[in-house]
Amino acid sequence: MTLAATHRMAMGMDRPDTLARLAATIAARRHADPASSWVAKLHARGVPVIARKLGEEAVETVVAALSGSREDLVGEAADTIFHLMVLLDAKGVDFAEVLAELDRRDGVSGIAEKASRSE
Ligand SMILES: N=c1c2ncn([C@@H]3O[C@H](COP(=O)(O)OP(=O)(O)OP(=O)(O)O)[C@@H](O)[C@H]3O)c2ncn1[C@@H]1O[C@H](COP(=O)(O)O)[C@@H](O)[C@H]1O
């Protein structure tokens, strides 16, 4: 594998459609049978349960980062992103809006942005 290809893979740039595909799957599964769909089961339980689940997955990600294996961290990070996307869908927020916000921030240093808020 070339260095450029390795870099693309490391940055996830070889999978530009992953999040868009997952967002579409989550939207499509929202009203599926809760007995066979985790997305539908979460949706049926409501936003507070989904939000709590996201919080649990975020904490599990922190624990994996501090004391778990690399594999644990990858798995918990995936769980966190997935449950964040289920929560956004349940709140009617298009994941593209989050991506657009990240694009808007591109090139704006977090240090400079924080300093501009304290002036
Ligand atoms: N990416 C995911 C995904 N990631 C995690 N999960 C589920 O999220 C649940 C997490 O619950 P728990 O934390 O209780 O499970 P756990 O982490 O194994 O248990 P603990 O270790 O916390 O005790 C598990 O049932 C996982 O299978 C997911 N379920 C679905 N998807 C995607 O959503 C699509 C639709 O799924 P369904 O709606 O289930 O058809 C799938 O095709 C996938 O693309």
The ligand as a MOL file (V3000), in Angstrom:
LIG
                    3D

  0  0  0     0  0            999 V3000
M  V30 BEGIN CTAB
M  V30 COUNTS 44 47 0 0 0
M  V30 BEGIN ATOM
M  V30 1 N -24.0970 0.4980 13.9270 0
M  V30 2 C -24.9860 -0.0860 14.5530 0
M  V30 3 C -24.8030 -0.4280 15.9270 0
M  V30 4 N -23.7690 -0.2310 16.7840 0
M  V30 5 C -24.1710 -0.7490 17.9630 0
M  V30 6 N -25.4040 -1.2620 17.8670 0
M  V30 7 C -26.1890 -1.9670 18.8940 0
M  V30 8 O -26.2750 -1.1450 20.0380 0
M  V30 9 C -26.5770 -1.9890 21.1340 0
M  V30 10 C -25.7870 -1.4910 22.3220 0
M  V30 11 O -26.4530 -1.9420 23.4140 0
M  V30 12 P -25.7060 -2.3870 24.7080 0
M  V30 13 O -24.7260 -1.3200 25.0910 0
M  V30 14 O -26.7270 -2.7590 25.7010 0
M  V30 15 O -24.9380 -3.6480 24.1850 0
M  V30 16 P -23.4980 -4.0470 24.5690 0
M  V30 17 O -22.5770 -2.8700 24.4090 0
M  V30 18 O -23.1840 -5.2780 23.7660 0
M  V30 19 O -23.7150 -4.4300 26.0930 0
M  V30 20 P -22.8640 -3.9520 27.3360 0
M  V30 21 O -21.4590 -4.3710 27.0560 0
M  V30 22 O -23.0230 -2.4460 27.4350 0
M  V30 23 O -23.5020 -4.6700 28.4780 0
M  V30 24 C -26.2290 -3.4220 20.7510 0
M  V30 25 O -27.4220 -4.1690 20.5630 0
M  V30 26 C -25.5160 -3.2410 19.4310 0
M  V30 27 O -25.7090 -4.3110 18.5220 0
M  V30 28 C -25.8400 -1.0870 16.6200 0
M  V30 29 N -27.0160 -1.4170 16.0140 0
M  V30 30 C -27.1810 -1.0880 14.7190 0
M  V30 31 N -26.2170 -0.4340 13.9640 0
M  V30 32 C -26.4640 -0.0490 12.5550 0
M  V30 33 O -27.8520 0.2000 12.4020 0
M  V30 34 C -28.3730 -0.6250 11.3630 0
M  V30 35 C -29.8220 -0.9750 11.6790 0
M  V30 36 O -29.8630 -1.7680 12.8510 0
M  V30 37 P -31.2650 -2.3440 13.3630 0
M  V30 38 O -32.1300 -1.1990 13.6360 0
M  V30 39 O -30.9460 -3.1530 14.6040 0
M  V30 40 O -31.7540 -3.1970 12.2450 0
M  V30 41 C -27.4440 -1.8220 11.3060 0
M  V30 42 O -27.4560 -2.4180 10.0200 0
M  V30 43 C -26.1050 -1.1580 11.5870 0
M  V30 44 O -25.6220 -0.5410 10.3890 0
M  V30 END ATOM
M  V30 BEGIN BOND
M  V30 1 2 1 2
M  V30 2 1 2 3
M  V30 3 1 2 31
M  V30 4 1 3 4
M  V30 5 2 3 28
M  V30 6 2 4 5
M  V30 7 1 5 6
M  V30 8 1 6 7
M  V30 9 1 6 28
M  V30 10 1 7 8
M  V30 11 1 7 26
M  V30 12 1 8 9
M  V30 13 1 9 10
M  V30 14 1 9 24
M  V30 15 1 10 11
M  V30 16 1 11 12
M  V30 17 2 12 13
M  V30 18 1 12 14
M  V30 19 1 12 15
M  V30 20 1 15 16
M  V30 21 2 16 17
M  V30 22 1 16 18
M  V30 23 1 16 19
M  V30 24 1 19 20
M  V30 25 2 20 21
M  V30 26 1 20 22
M  V30 27 1 20 23
M  V30 28 1 24 25
M  V30 29 1 24 26
M  V30 30 1 26 27
M  V30 31 1 28 29
M  V30 32 2 29 30
M  V30 33 1 30 31
M  V30 34 1 31 32
M  V30 35 1 32 33
M  V30 36 1 32 43
M  V30 37 1 33 34
M  V30 38 1 34 35
M  V30 39 1 34 41
M  V30 40 1 35 36
M  V30 41 1 36 37
M  V30 42 2 37 38
M  V30 43 1 37 39
M  V30 44 1 37 40
M  V30 45 1 41 42
M  V30 46 1 41 43
M  V30 47 1 43 44
M  V30 END BOND
M  V30 END CTAB
M  END
